Amino acid sequence: MTDYQVLEIGALDEWRAHYGGFRPDSSRDGRRVVDHELTMQYIGMTANALEPGEQAGYWHRHARIEELYVFLGGRGQMGLDDEVVEVGPGSVVRVGQGVWRTWRCLPESPGELRWVCIRAGGTELPEFPDDSERGPGRPMPW
């Protein structure tokens, strides 16, 4: 058996129907913890959607985890320690260990603020993957 899994999380406009979180007290509409549904060892991911005017309502930070926020729709802001950063489609924000973070969808956003948050920890990744192998003689499947 090949080691891969496929999970359909729906189109962006369906993300608000997700309900989830890491603990019951932090679960909410518009969050899906993908790594609770797939067997992931070194990375984690959530799919998120906030309605215009909605905010996280809490700050958090990580001691060992690095996060990458990839914004796909809507307009919003991230609080990063003592700064506020504007975010929208195409914004990618890396947040290192120890940085306090929170986010909100602007009240005047043209739609829901949608993003994926990718979490990783452990050892540093090499600049160039050093564990890959090319298969030049392997035919394409299509």
Secondary structure, DSSP 8 states (H G I E B T S, - for coil): --S--------GGGGGG-EE-SSGGG-EETEEEGGGTS--SSEEEEEEEE-TT-B--S-B--SS-EEEEEEEES-EEEEETTEEEEE-TT-EEEE-TT--EEEEE-TT-SS-EEEEEEEE-SS---SS-SS----TTS----
